[in-house]
Amino acid sequence: MALFSKRKLPAELAAIVGHRRVLTVVESSGGLVAGLADALVYPSGTDWAQQPWHKIRKGGWDVTSSTLSWTDTSGSLVELVLVKPGRLTDLFKERVMSTIVVNQSVVLPSGGSALITARRDLADAKAPLIWQVFPGEATDETQLDDPAVASELARLRAQYDSATKIW
């Protein structure tokens, strides 16, 4: 993806982007959206919002409604109607996937499952992995206290936290 010149960005967006690498800029119904190497910058009301790639839990592109949507790790849903999606939909998938180091499902003895993830912050190569546990389908938050989850999380952390320090 070609580097988009920051000189072409409106001053207020260029100020938010700063010296970060811009990979693509597209038009949404609310204004310009900038896909950066480390985050997505998009219009939110009268201001700009930034969504770090590693904090997107799930999301995707709906071609029928021209909507890029995602749920962040706090559970908030964001939807952007893209007038001209360009390469942003591909960039969205690639950047989110590049943050994932571990994505492990754990079947719970009580039924259901838990998802253990480890993500890397693309803005800080030296940052430690960010570990999270989410309930799987037909599983509620209370089931995440299962000892099987704690055991698998400890095993994965021992394996991956030390391995990532080599890089």
C-alpha positions, 0 to 999 in steps of 0.5 A: 500500500502506498504511503499517503502524503500528509501534506494532502491531509486537512490540518486538523487530521495531520495534527492528529496523525503527526509523524506516524506512517499513513498507509491509506486515506479514504472517505467516510460519510463523516469525513476522512479516515486514515489507516495508519501503521499503528491505528485507525483515525476517523471522524467521531462527531465534531472530533477525531477518534483513534482506534489502535489496531490491537484494541479491536476485538472483532470486526469486518466489512459489510459490502451491502451497507458499505459499513466497516464496523468493529467491537473494541476490547472494552465492548464498544461498537463502532460503525463507519459508512465508507463512501470510497473504501479503497484499500482500507478494508484490506488494511483493516484485516491485515493490521488487526491480524498482525497484532495477534500473537496468540488466539487460543480457545479453551474448552471448559469442563463446565461447558462453553469455552474461553478465548485467550488472546495475546496482542502486540501494540504496533505503536511500541515494539518493546511493549509487553504482550497484552493478554486478555480472556473473553467468553466464547459462545454460550459462555458467560463472564463468570465461567472465566474463573475456571481453573482450566483458564488460569492454567492455560493462560499461565502456560501460554504466558510462560511460552510466549512472554519469554519468546517475544523478548528475543525479538 
